[in-house]
């Protein structure tokens, strides 16, 4: 091995604890951000569903039509 490789290896070995600690911290922050993002999406979806109100058009009014069912009731009465 060349002297440069040996020096680089020694420096990396001496800083290995710092490097591992930094990598673990970054991994934890990535996981935390992912969990927070998913929690925010679930909360937003739940809130949206809870507050959902169907659009009501005031221009269309409900009309009722009376139906005379006396003849049908009389027919059913004769069947028994």
PDB file of N, CA, C and O in Angstrom:
ATOM      1  N   UNK A   1       0.847  -1.174   0.000  1.00  0.00           N
ATOM      2  CA  UNK A   1       0.000   0.000   0.000  1.00  0.00           C
ATOM      3  C   UNK A   1       0.893   1.238   0.000  1.00  0.00           C
ATOM      4  O   UNK A   1       1.976   1.258   0.585  1.00  0.00           O
ATOM      5  N   UNK A   2       0.398   2.255  -0.673  1.00  0.00           N
ATOM      6  CA  UNK A   2       1.163   3.493  -0.695  1.00  0.00           C
ATOM      7  C   UNK A   2       0.980   4.223   0.628  1.00  0.00           C
ATOM      8  O   UNK A   2       0.066   3.933   1.401  1.00  0.00           O
ATOM      9  N   UNK A   3       1.856   5.159   0.864  1.00  0.00           N
ATOM     10  CA  UNK A   3       1.817   5.901   2.121  1.00  0.00           C
ATOM     11  C   UNK A   3       0.527   6.709   2.233  1.00  0.00           C
ATOM     12  O   UNK A   3       0.000   6.867   3.334  1.00  0.00           O
ATOM     13  N   UNK A   4       0.005   7.224   1.117  1.00  0.00           N
ATOM     14  CA  UNK A   4      -1.241   8.012   1.136  1.00  0.00           C
ATOM     15  C   UNK A   4      -2.414   7.147   1.579  1.00  0.00           C
ATOM     16  O   UNK A   4      -3.250   7.592   2.366  1.00  0.00           O
ATOM     17  N   UNK A   5      -2.484   5.917   1.081  1.00  0.00           N
ATOM     18  CA  UNK A   5      -3.551   5.007   1.469  1.00  0.00           C
ATOM     19  C   UNK A   5      -3.462   4.665   2.952  1.00  0.00           C
ATOM     20  O   UNK A   5      -4.478   4.602   3.644  1.00  0.00           O
ATOM     21  N   UNK A   6      -2.258   4.448   3.427  1.00  0.00           N
ATOM     22  CA  UNK A   6      -2.056   4.117   4.834  1.00  0.00           C
ATOM     23  C   UNK A   6      -2.497   5.280   5.717  1.00  0.00           C
ATOM     24  O   UNK A   6      -3.186   5.081   6.717  1.00  0.00           O
ATOM     25  N   UNK A   7      -2.100   6.481   5.349  1.00  0.00           N
ATOM     26  CA  UNK A   7      -2.484   7.662   6.125  1.00  0.00           C
ATOM     27  C   UNK A   7      -4.001   7.861   6.121  1.00  0.00           C
ATOM     28  O   UNK A   7      -4.597   8.179   7.150  1.00  0.00           O
ATOM     29  N   UNK A   8      -4.618   7.669   4.947  1.00  0.00           N
ATOM     30  CA  UNK A   8      -6.080   7.827   4.833  1.00  0.00           C
ATOM     31  C   UNK A   8      -6.795   6.782   5.691  1.00  0.00           C
ATOM     32  O   UNK A   8      -7.791   7.098   6.342  1.00  0.00           O
ATOM     33  N   UNK A   9      -6.302   5.555   5.699  1.00  0.00           N
ATOM     34  CA  UNK A   9      -6.881   4.481   6.499  1.00  0.00           C
ATOM     35  C   UNK A   9      -6.765   4.795   7.987  1.00  0.00           C
ATOM     36  O   UNK A   9      -7.719   4.594   8.739  1.00  0.00           O
ATOM     37  N   UNK A  10      -5.603   5.288   8.418  1.00  0.00           N
ATOM     38  CA  UNK A  10      -5.411   5.626   9.832  1.00  0.00           C
ATOM     39  C   UNK A  10      -6.332   6.763  10.257  1.00  0.00           C
ATOM     40  O   UNK A  10      -6.897   6.732  11.350  1.00  0.00           O
ATOM     41  N   UNK A  11      -6.486   7.766   9.395  1.00  0.00           N
ATOM     42  CA  UNK A  11      -7.353   8.893   9.714  1.00  0.00           C
ATOM     43  C   UNK A  11      -8.813   8.425   9.792  1.00  0.00           C
ATOM     44  O   UNK A  11      -9.554   8.837  10.684  1.00  0.00           O
ATOM     45  N   UNK A  12      -9.218   7.564   8.855  1.00  0.00           N
ATOM     46  CA  UNK A  12     -10.585   7.046   8.862  1.00  0.00           C
ATOM     47  C   UNK A  12     -10.834   6.194  10.098  1.00  0.00           C
ATOM     48  O   UNK A  12     -11.910   6.251  10.693  1.00  0.00           O
ATOM     49  N   UNK A  13      -9.847   5.413  10.475  1.00  0.00           N
ATOM     50  CA  UNK A  13      -9.978   4.557  11.651  1.00  0.00           C
ATOM     51  C   UNK A  13     -10.086   5.393  12.923  1.00  0.00           C
ATOM     52  O   UNK A  13     -10.838   5.045  13.832  1.00  0.00           O
ATOM     53  N   UNK A  14      -9.351   6.475  12.990  1.00  0.00           N
ATOM     54  CA  UNK A  14      -9.393   7.311  14.191  1.00  0.00           C
ATOM     55  C   UNK A  14     -10.718   8.078  14.288  1.00  0.00           C
ATOM     56  O   UNK A  14     -11.155   8.411  15.390  1.00  0.00           O
ATOM     57  N   UNK A  15     -11.361   8.361  13.149  1.00  0.00           N
ATOM     58  CA  UNK A  15     -12.626   9.107  13.156  1.00  0.00           C
ATOM     59  C   UNK A  15     -13.845   8.197  12.980  1.00  0.00           C
ATOM     60  O   UNK A  15     -14.958   8.679  12.767  1.00  0.00           O
ATOM     61  N   UNK A  16     -13.632   6.893  13.071  1.00  0.00           N
ATOM     62  CA  UNK A  16     -14.716   5.952  12.805  1.00  0.00           C
ATOM     63  C   UNK A  16     -15.892   6.133  13.758  1.00  0.00           C
ATOM     64  O   UNK A  16     -17.041   6.024  13.332  1.00  0.00           O
ATOM     65  N   UNK A  17     -15.639   6.404  15.026  1.00  0.00           N
ATOM     66  CA  UNK A  17     -16.731   6.593  15.991  1.00  0.00           C
ATOM     67  C   UNK A  17     -17.559   7.823  15.640  1.00  0.00           C
ATOM     68  O   UNK A  17     -18.788   7.795  15.711  1.00  0.00           O
ATOM     69  N   UNK A  18     -16.886   8.889  15.265  1.00  0.00           N
ATOM     70  CA  UNK A  18     -17.606  10.109  14.888  1.00  0.00           C
ATOM     71  C   UNK A  18     -18.443   9.879  13.637  1.00  0.00           C
ATOM     72  O   UNK A  18     -19.581  10.338  13.543  1.00  0.00           O
ATOM     73  N   UNK A  19     -17.868   9.164  12.682  1.00  0.00           N
ATOM     74  CA  UNK A  19     -18.573   8.899  11.428  1.00  0.00           C
ATOM     75  C   UNK A  19     -19.807   8.032  11.683  1.00  0.00           C
ATOM     76  O   UNK A  19     -20.880   8.309  11.148  1.00  0.00           O
ATOM     77  N   UNK A  20     -19.659   6.996  12.489  1.00  0.00           N
ATOM     78  CA  UNK A  20     -20.787   6.110  12.792  1.00  0.00           C
ATOM     79  C   UNK A  20     -21.876   6.860  13.551  1.00  0.00           C
ATOM     80  O   UNK A  20     -23.064   6.669  13.291  1.00  0.00           O
ATOM     81  N   UNK A  21     -21.470   7.715  14.491  1.00  0.00           N
ATOM     82  CA  UNK A  21     -22.442   8.493  15.256  1.00  0.00           C
ATOM     83  C   UNK A  21     -23.222   9.431  14.336  1.00  0.00           C
ATOM     84  O   UNK A  21     -24.435   9.582  14.480  1.00  0.00           O
ATOM     85  N   UNK A  22     -22.528  10.051  13.404  1.00  0.00           N
ATOM     86  CA  UNK A  22     -23.163  10.967  12.456  1.00  0.00           C
ATOM     87  C   UNK A  22     -24.134  10.212  11.544  1.00  0.00           C
ATOM     88  O   UNK A  22     -25.233  10.694  11.269  1.00  0.00           O
ATOM     89  N   UNK A  23     -23.725   9.031  11.076  1.00  0.00           N
ATOM     90  CA  UNK A  23     -24.597   8.227  10.218  1.00  0.00           C
ATOM     91  C   UNK A  23     -25.843   7.775  10.962  1.00  0.00           C
ATOM     92  O   UNK A  23     -26.938   7.791  10.400  1.00  0.00           O
ATOM     93  N   UNK A  24     -25.691   7.369  12.228  1.00  0.00           N
ATOM     94  CA  UNK A  24     -26.839   6.952  13.028  1.00  0.00           C
ATOM     95  C   UNK A  24     -27.794   8.124  13.252  1.00  0.00           C
ATOM     96  O   UNK A  24     -29.011   7.955  13.189  1.00  0.00           O
ATOM     97  N   UNK A  25     -27.248   9.300  13.513  1.00  0.00           N
ATOM     98  CA  UNK A  25     -28.073  10.491  13.724  1.00  0.00           C
ATOM     99  C   UNK A  25     -28.858  10.835  12.461  1.00  0.00           C
ATOM    100  O   UNK A  25     -30.045  11.151  12.536  1.00  0.00           O
ATOM    101  N   UNK A  26     -28.204  10.775  11.305  1.00  0.00           N
ATOM    102  CA  UNK A  26     -28.891  11.066  10.048  1.00  0.00           C
ATOM    103  C   UNK A  26     -29.987  10.044   9.760  1.00  0.00           C
ATOM    104  O   UNK A  26     -31.066  10.410   9.293  1.00  0.00           O
ATOM    105  N   UNK A  27     -29.723   8.777  10.031  1.00  0.00           N
ATOM    106  CA  UNK A  27     -30.721   7.735   9.823  1.00  0.00           C
ATOM    107  C   UNK A  27     -31.923   7.956  10.738  1.00  0.00           C
ATOM    108  O   UNK A  27     -33.067   7.799  10.310  1.00  0.00           O
ATOM    109  N   UNK A  28     -31.669   8.320  11.992  1.00  0.00           N
ATOM    110  CA  UNK A  28     -32.755   8.598  12.929  1.00  0.00           C
ATOM    111  C   UNK A  28     -33.591   9.786  12.458  1.00  0.00           C
ATOM    112  O   UNK A  28     -34.820   9.740  12.520  1.00  0.00           O
ATOM    113  N   UNK A  29     -32.938  10.845  11.988  1.00  0.00           N
ATOM    114  CA  UNK A  29     -33.670  12.014  11.509  1.00  0.00           C
ATOM    115  C   UNK A  29     -34.497  11.682  10.267  1.00  0.00           C
ATOM    116  O   UNK A  29     -35.609  12.188  10.115  1.00  0.00           O
ATOM    117  N   UNK A  30     -33.974  10.847   9.388  1.00  0.00           N
ATOM    118  CA  UNK A  30     -34.734  10.443   8.206  1.00  0.00           C
ATOM    119  C   UNK A  30     -35.979   9.657   8.608  1.00  0.00           C
ATOM    120  O   UNK A  30     -37.062   9.890   8.071  1.00  0.00           O
ATOM    121  N   UNK A  31     -35.832   8.745   9.535  1.00  0.00           N
ATOM    122  CA  UNK A  31     -36.974   7.963  10.007  1.00  0.00           C
ATOM    123  C   UNK A  31     -37.991   8.861  10.702  1.00  0.00           C
ATOM    124  O   UNK A  31     -39.194   8.705  10.495  1.00  0.00           O
ATOM    125  N   UNK A  32     -37.527   9.791  11.517  1.00  0.00           N
ATOM    126  CA  UNK A  32     -38.411  10.701  12.230  1.00  0.00           C
ATOM    127  C   UNK A  32     -39.201  11.566  11.254  1.00  0.00           C
ATOM    128  O   UNK A  32     -40.406  11.752  11.423  1.00  0.00           O
ATOM    129  N   UNK A  33     -38.537  12.090  10.245  1.00  0.00           N
ATOM    130  CA  UNK A  33     -39.224  12.907   9.239  1.00  0.00           C
ATOM    131  C   UNK A  33     -40.258  12.076   8.479  1.00  0.00           C
ATOM    132  O   UNK A  33     -41.344  12.572   8.179  1.00  0.00           O
ATOM    133  N   UNK A  34     -39.941  10.841   8.170  1.00  0.00           N
ATOM    134  CA  UNK A  34     -40.889   9.962   7.483  1.00  0.00           C
ATOM    135  C   UNK A  34     -42.121   9.704   8.329  1.00  0.00           C
ATOM    136  O   UNK A  34     -43.246   9.760   7.832  1.00  0.00           O
ATOM    137  N   UNK A  35     -41.910   9.421   9.602  1.00  0.00           N
ATOM    138  CA  UNK A  35     -43.036   9.166  10.499  1.00  0.00           C
ATOM    139  C   UNK A  35     -43.889  10.421  10.652  1.00  0.00           C
ATOM    140  O   UNK A  35     -45.117  10.339  10.640  1.00  0.00           O
ATOM    141  N   UNK A  36     -43.256  11.573  10.796  1.00  0.00           N
ATOM    142  CA  UNK A  36     -44.014  12.816  10.924  1.00  0.00           C
ATOM    143  C   UNK A  36     -44.802  13.124   9.657  1.00  0.00           C
ATOM    144  O   UNK A  36     -45.932  13.607   9.730  1.00  0.00           O
ATOM    145  N   UNK A  37     -44.219  12.851   8.510  1.00  0.00           N
ATOM    146  CA  UNK A  37     -44.908  13.083   7.247  1.00  0.00           C
ATOM    147  C   UNK A  37     -46.133  12.174   7.117  1.00  0.00           C
ATOM    148  O   UNK A  37     -47.206  12.628   6.719  1.00  0.00           O
ATOM    149  N   UNK A  38     -45.973  10.916   7.447  1.00  0.00           N
ATOM    150  CA  UNK A  38     -47.099   9.983   7.375  1.00  0.00           C
ATOM    151  C   UNK A  38     -48.180  10.374   8.378  1.00  0.00           C
ATOM    152  O   UNK A  38     -49.368  10.318   8.060  1.00  0.00           O
ATOM    153  N   UNK A  39     -47.777  10.771   9.593  1.00  0.00           N
ATOM    154  CA  UNK A  39     -48.752  11.192  10.597  1.00  0.00           C
ATOM    155  C   UNK A  39     -49.515  12.430  10.125  1.00  0.00           C
ATOM    156  O   UNK A  39     -50.724  12.529  10.332  1.00  0.00           O
ATOM    157  N   UNK A  40     -48.818  13.366   9.496  1.00  0.00           N
ATOM    158  CA  UNK A  40     -49.477  14.566   8.993  1.00  0.00           C
ATOM    159  C   UNK A  40     -50.471  14.224   7.884  1.00  0.00           C
ATOM    160  O   UNK A  40     -51.559  14.796   7.830  1.00  0.00           O
ATOM    161  N   UNK A  41     -50.106  13.300   7.007  1.00  0.00           N
ATOM    162  CA  UNK A  41     -51.014  12.893   5.931  1.00  0.00           C
ATOM    163  C   UNK A  41     -52.255  12.197   6.485  1.00  0.00           C
ATOM    164  O   UNK A  41     -53.367  12.448   6.020  1.00  0.00           O
ATOM    165  N   UNK A  42     -52.072  11.329   7.470  1.00  0.00           N
ATOM    166  CA  UNK A  42     -53.208  10.634   8.074  1.00  0.00           C
ATOM    167  C   UNK A  42     -54.103  11.635   8.792  1.00  0.00           C
ATOM    168  O   UNK A  42     -55.326  11.556   8.680  1.00  0.00           O
ATOM    169  N   UNK A  43     -53.518  12.569   9.522  1.00  0.00           N
ATOM    170  CA  UNK A  43     -54.295  13.585  10.221  1.00  0.00           C
ATOM    171  C   UNK A  43     -55.069  14.441   9.233  1.00  0.00           C
ATOM    172  O   UNK A  43     -56.249  14.723   9.443  1.00  0.00           O
ATOM    173  N   UNK A  44     -54.408  14.858   8.151  1.00  0.00           N
ATOM    174  CA  UNK A  44     -55.068  15.687   7.136  1.00  0.00           C
ATOM    175  C   UNK A  44     -56.227  14.935   6.485  1.00  0.00           C
ATOM    176  O   UNK A  44     -57.297  15.507   6.276  1.00  0.00           O
ATOM    177  N   UNK A  45     -56.023  13.665   6.166  1.00  0.00           N
ATOM    178  CA  UNK A  45     -57.089  12.880   5.544  1.00  0.00           C
ATOM    179  C   UNK A  45     -58.266  12.717   6.498  1.00  0.00           C
ATOM    180  O   UNK A  45     -59.417  12.863   6.087  1.00  0.00           O
ATOM    181  N   UNK A  46     -57.995  12.420   7.751  1.00  0.00           N
ATOM    182  CA  UNK A  46     -59.059  12.282   8.745  1.00  0.00           C
ATOM    183  C   UNK A  46     -59.813  13.576   8.954  1.00  0.00           C
ATOM    184  O   UNK A  46     -61.040  13.576   9.054  1.00  0.00           O
ATOM    185  N   UNK A  47     -59.096  14.666   9.022  1.00  0.00           N
ATOM    186  CA  UNK A  47     -59.730  15.974   9.200  1.00  0.00           C
ATOM    187  C   UNK A  47     -60.589  16.327   7.996  1.00  0.00           C
ATOM    188  O   UNK A  47     -61.687  16.862   8.150  1.00  0.00           O
ATOM    189  N   UNK A  48     -60.097  16.030   6.798  1.00  0.00           N
ATOM    190  CA  UNK A  48     -60.852  16.326   5.585  1.00  0.00           C
ATOM    191  C   UNK A  48     -62.131  15.506   5.515  1.00  0.00           C
ATOM    192  O   UNK A  48     -63.185  16.024   5.146  1.00  0.00           O
ATOM    193  N   UNK A  49     -62.043  14.236   5.866  1.00  0.00           N
ATOM    194  CA  UNK A  49     -63.228  13.383   5.842  1.00  0.00           C
ATOM    195  C   UNK A  49     -64.226  13.822   6.906  1.00  0.00           C
ATOM    196  O   UNK A  49     -65.432  13.840   6.659  1.00  0.00           O
ATOM    197  N   UNK A  50     -63.730  14.173   8.079  1.00  0.00           N
ATOM    198  CA  UNK A  50     -64.608  14.580   9.173  1.00  0.00           C
ATOM    199  C   UNK A  50     -65.363  15.861   8.830  1.00  0.00           C
ATOM    200  O   UNK A  50     -66.538  15.989   9.173  1.00  0.00           O
ATOM    201  N   UNK A  51     -64.721  16.795   8.171  1.00  0.00           N
ATOM    202  CA  UNK A  51     -65.342  18.078   7.854  1.00  0.00           C
ATOM    203  C   UNK A  51     -65.974  18.134   6.472  1.00  0.00           C
ATOM    204  O   UNK A  51     -66.325  19.214   5.997  1.00  0.00           O
ATOM    205  N   UNK A  52     -66.123  16.984   5.820  1.00  0.00           N
ATOM    206  CA  UNK A  52     -66.682  16.964   4.483  1.00  0.00           C
ATOM    207  C   UNK A  52     -68.170  17.286   4.531  1.00  0.00           C
ATOM    208  O   UNK A  52     -68.927  16.654   5.268  1.00  0.00           O
ATOM    209  N   UNK A  53     -68.576  18.255   3.756  1.00  0.00           N
ATOM    210  CA  UNK A  53     -69.987  18.612   3.603  1.00  0.00           C
ATOM    211  C   UNK A  53     -70.301  18.576   2.122  1.00  0.00           C
ATOM    212  O   UNK A  53     -69.634  19.248   1.335  1.00  0.00           O
ATOM    213  N   UNK A  54     -71.304  17.805   1.727  1.00  0.00           N
ATOM    214  CA  UNK A  54     -71.637  17.769   0.306  1.00  0.00           C
ATOM    215  C   UNK A  54     -72.127  19.137  -0.161  1.00  0.00           C
ATOM    216  O   UNK A  54     -72.771  19.874   0.586  1.00  0.00           O
ATOM    217  N   UNK A  55     -71.812  19.451  -1.393  1.00  0.00           N
ATOM    218  CA  UNK A  55     -72.211  20.738  -1.943  1.00  0.00           C
ATOM    219  C   UNK A  55     -73.724  20.761  -2.092  1.00  0.00           C
ATOM    220  O   UNK A  55     -74.316  19.842  -2.659  1.00  0.00           O
ATOM    221  N   UNK A  56     -74.337  21.811  -1.583  1.00  0.00           N
ATOM    222  CA  UNK A  56     -75.789  21.945  -1.706  1.00  0.00           C
ATOM    223  C   UNK A  56     -76.081  23.086  -2.664  1.00  0.00           C
ATOM    224  O   UNK A  56     -75.648  24.220  -2.461  1.00  0.00           O
ATOM    225  N   UNK A  57     -76.820  22.764  -3.703  1.00  0.00           N
ATOM    226  CA  UNK A  57     -77.198  23.776  -4.680  1.00  0.00           C
ATOM    227  C   UNK A  57     -78.530  24.378  -4.257  1.00  0.00           C
ATOM    228  O   UNK A  57     -79.529  23.664  -4.161  1.00  0.00           O
ATOM    229  N   UNK A  58     -78.556  25.665  -4.008  1.00  0.00           N
ATOM    230  CA  UNK A  58     -79.787  26.324  -3.593  1.00  0.00           C
ATOM    231  C   UNK A  58     -80.706  26.581  -4.788  1.00  0.00           C
ATOM    232  O   UNK A  58     -81.866  26.953  -4.610  1.00  0.00           O
ATOM    233  N   UNK A  59     -80.191  26.384  -6.002  1.00  0.00           N
ATOM    234  CA  UNK A  59     -81.012  26.629  -7.189  1.00  0.00           C
ATOM    235  C   UNK A  59     -81.949  25.463  -7.473  1.00  0.00           C
ATOM    236  O   UNK A  59     -83.006  25.666  -8.069  1.00  0.00           O
ATOM    237  N   UNK A  60     -81.593  24.248  -7.065  1.00  0.00           N
ATOM    238  CA  UNK A  60     -82.456  23.097  -7.304  1.00  0.00           C
ATOM    239  C   UNK A  60     -83.240  22.800  -6.039  1.00  0.00           C
ATOM    240  O   UNK A  60     -82.670  22.502  -4.990  1.00  0.00           O
ATOM    241  N   UNK A  61     -84.548  22.885  -6.156  1.00  0.00           N
ATOM    242  CA  UNK A  61     -85.405  22.607  -5.006  1.00  0.00           C
ATOM    243  C   UNK A  61     -86.035  21.237  -5.175  1.00  0.00           C
ATOM    244  O   UNK A  61     -86.283  20.783  -6.292  1.00  0.00           O
ATOM    245  N   UNK A  62     -86.282  20.600  -4.074  1.00  0.00           N
ATOM    246  CA  UNK A  62     -86.894  19.287  -4.103  1.00  0.00           C
ATOM    247  C   UNK A  62     -88.393  19.431  -4.312  1.00  0.00           C
ATOM    248  O   UNK A  62     -89.052  20.208  -3.621  1.00  0.00           O
ATOM    249  N   UNK A  63     -88.925  18.685  -5.263  1.00  0.00           N
ATOM    250  CA  UNK A  63     -90.367  18.711  -5.513  1.00  0.00           C
ATOM    251  C   UNK A  63     -90.943  17.356  -5.146  1.00  0.00           C
ATOM    252  O   UNK A  63     -90.312  16.325  -5.375  1.00  0.00           O
ATOM    253  N   UNK A  64     -92.121  17.356  -4.586  1.00  0.00           N
ATOM    254  CA  UNK A  64     -92.796  16.119  -4.216  1.00  0.00           C
ATOM    255  C   UNK A  64     -94.034  15.955  -5.082  1.00  0.00           C
ATOM    256  O   UNK A  64     -94.720  16.924  -5.407  1.00  0.00           O
ATOM    257  N   UNK A  65     -94.297  14.742  -5.437  1.00  0.00           N
ATOM    258  CA  UNK A  65     -95.469  14.424  -6.246  1.00  0.00           C
ATOM    259  C   UNK A  65     -96.316  13.425  -5.477  1.00  0.00           C
ATOM    260  O   UNK A  65     -95.841  12.340  -5.142  1.00  0.00           O
ATOM    261  N   UNK A  66     -97.564  13.774  -5.192  1.00  0.00           N
ATOM    262  CA  UNK A  66     -98.417  12.835  -4.454  1.00  0.00           C
ATOM    263  C   UNK A  66     -98.817  11.658  -5.352  1.00  0.00           C
ATOM    264  O   UNK A  66     -99.085  11.832  -6.541  1.00  0.00           O
ATOM    265  N   UNK A  67     -98.849  10.479  -4.771  1.00  0.00           N
ATOM    266  CA  UNK A  67     -99.207   9.271  -5.498  1.00  0.00           C
ATOM    267  C   UNK A  67    -100.384   8.621  -4.780  1.00  0.00           C
ATOM    268  O   UNK A  67    -100.344   8.422  -3.566  1.00  0.00           O
ATOM    269  N   UNK A  68    -101.403   8.299  -5.515  1.00  0.00           N
ATOM    270  CA  UNK A  68    -102.574   7.644  -4.946  1.00  0.00           C
ATOM    271  C   UNK A  68    -102.403   6.139  -5.087  1.00  0.00           C
ATOM    272  O   UNK A  68    -102.403   5.613  -6.200  1.00  0.00           O
ATOM    273  N   UNK A  69    -102.260   5.449  -3.971  1.00  0.00           N
ATOM    274  CA  UNK A  69    -102.039   4.013  -3.965  1.00  0.00           C
ATOM    275  C   UNK A  69    -103.256   3.238  -3.468  1.00  0.00           C
ATOM    276  O   UNK A  69    -103.130   2.072  -3.095  1.00  0.00           O
ATOM    277  N   UNK A  70    -104.421   3.858  -3.457  1.00  0.00           N
ATOM    278  CA  UNK A  70    -105.621   3.188  -2.948  1.00  0.00           C
ATOM    279  C   UNK A  70    -105.948   1.932  -3.742  1.00  0.00           C
ATOM    280  O   UNK A  70    -106.323   0.918  -3.154  1.00  0.00           O
ATOM    281  N   UNK A  71    -105.815   1.975  -5.057  1.00  0.00           N
ATOM    282  CA  UNK A  71    -106.140   0.814  -5.884  1.00  0.00           C
ATOM    283  C   UNK A  71    -105.192  -0.339  -5.568  1.00  0.00           C
ATOM    284  O   UNK A  71    -105.625  -1.491  -5.539  1.00  0.00           O
ATOM    285  N   UNK A  72    -103.938  -0.065  -5.337  1.00  0.00           N
ATOM    286  CA  UNK A  72    -102.967  -1.102  -5.002  1.00  0.00           C
ATOM    287  C   UNK A  72    -103.279  -1.709  -3.647  1.00  0.00           C
ATOM    288  O   UNK A  72    -103.212  -2.928  -3.487  1.00  0.00           O
ATOM    289  N   UNK A  73    -103.621  -0.881  -2.668  1.00  0.00           N
ATOM    290  CA  UNK A  73    -103.965  -1.391  -1.340  1.00  0.00           C
ATOM    291  C   UNK A  73    -105.234  -2.242  -1.406  1.00  0.00           C
ATOM    292  O   UNK A  73    -105.334  -3.264  -0.728  1.00  0.00           O
ATOM    293  N   UNK A  74    -106.182  -1.828  -2.209  1.00  0.00           N
ATOM    294  CA  UNK A  74    -107.417  -2.617  -2.351  1.00  0.00           C
ATOM    295  C   UNK A  74    -107.096  -3.983  -2.955  1.00  0.00           C
ATOM    296  O   UNK A  74    -107.630  -4.999  -2.510  1.00  0.00           O
ATOM    297  N   UNK A  75    -106.232  -4.011  -3.960  1.00  0.00           N
ATOM    298  CA  UNK A  75    -105.842  -5.274  -4.587  1.00  0.00           C
ATOM    299  C   UNK A  75    -105.150  -6.200  -3.602  1.00  0.00           C
ATOM    300  O   UNK A  75    -105.453  -7.392  -3.550  1.00  0.00           O
ATOM    301  N   UNK A  76    -104.205  -5.649  -2.807  1.00  0.00           N
ATOM    302  CA  UNK A  76    -103.531  -6.466  -1.810  1.00  0.00           C
ATOM    303  C   UNK A  76    -104.509  -6.979  -0.754  1.00  0.00           C
ATOM    304  O   UNK A  76    -104.346  -8.080  -0.229  1.00  0.00           O
ATOM    305  N   UNK A  77    -105.521  -6.176  -0.450  1.00  0.00           N
ATOM    306  CA  UNK A  77    -106.529  -6.596   0.518  1.00  0.00           C
ATOM    307  C   UNK A  77    -107.339  -7.772   0.022  1.00  0.00           C
ATOM    308  O   UNK A  77    -107.763  -8.606   0.822  1.00  0.00           O
ATOM    309  N   UNK A  78    -107.566  -7.860  -1.276  1.00  0.00           N
ATOM    310  CA  UNK A  78    -108.346  -8.967  -1.814  1.00  0.00           C
ATOM    311  C   UNK A  78    -107.507 -10.240  -1.901  1.00  0.00           C
ATOM    312  O   UNK A  78    -108.083 -11.324  -1.997  1.00  0.00           O
ATOM    313  N   UNK A  79    -106.216 -10.165  -1.872  1.00  0.00           N
ATOM    314  CA  UNK A  79    -105.361 -11.346  -1.979  1.00  0.00           C
ATOM    315  C   UNK A  79    -105.341 -12.153  -0.687  1.00  0.00           C
ATOM    316  O   UNK A  79    -105.062 -13.351  -0.724  1.00  0.00           O
ATOM    317  N   UNK A  80    -105.616 -11.560   0.403  1.00  0.00           N
ATOM    318  CA  UNK A  80    -105.498 -12.272   1.678  1.00  0.00           C
ATOM    319  C   UNK A  80    -106.723 -13.003   1.993  1.00  0.00           C
ATOM    320  O   UNK A  80    -106.800 -13.660   3.031  1.00  0.00           O
TER     321      UNK A  80
END
